Amino acid sequence: MILKKGAQVKIISGKDKGKTGEILEINRKAEKVKIKSIGMIKKHTKPTKENKGGIISKESIIHQSNIKTIDEKKKEKKLESKK
């Protein structure tokens, strides 16, 4: 499976199964990806001079075996063939 930053993917297992999103980050060595609005976690941060602190929601990484790429061209061909 070829993964690129910005590609549309669908989650095939886990708590976000069935959701779709865009790849933000890829770690090829660890075989992990970060997907926009998928696998959200809460992170507690201490206040500093720059940051107010508090609880921040951010995307977590998931293993690349739990995703499937969505091919836009195949979808268009299927829709045209059905008409």
Disulfide bonds with the S-S distance in Angstrom:
none
